[in-house]
Amino acid sequence: MLENIPCLLDLKATCLRERHWRAISEAIGADVRPHKITMGFLEQNGAFAYAPQVAKIVRSAEMEHQLDGLVEDLKRSWTESR
């Protein structure tokens, strides 16, 4: 159980968008959606075996989220300087 916690935390990430859920679903081979995630669902579909792929997708989503924030800060800064 303890070895599955990192994957569970990854799947809880708030930065995941629809495109990320599609990528996770494709990697696992099952339709993974936030409202469908249960331990039983993940175990039944062998999702924990794909933890490294899920982690990679989540890290990408986190970086995209950070970039979105930087772009918004830049836009706000430019707008205020006008």
DATA-V508761 format. One record per run of one state. SS is the DSSP state (hx for helix, st for strand, lp for the rest). FROM is the first residue (numbers start at 1). LEN is the number of residues. Records with the same first field share a line. If there is no record, write none. Layout:
SS = FROM-LEN + FROM-LEN
This chain:
lp = 1-1 + 12-6 + 29-5 + 37-2 + 45-2 + 82-1
hx = 2-10 + 18-11 + 34-3 + 39-6 + 47-35
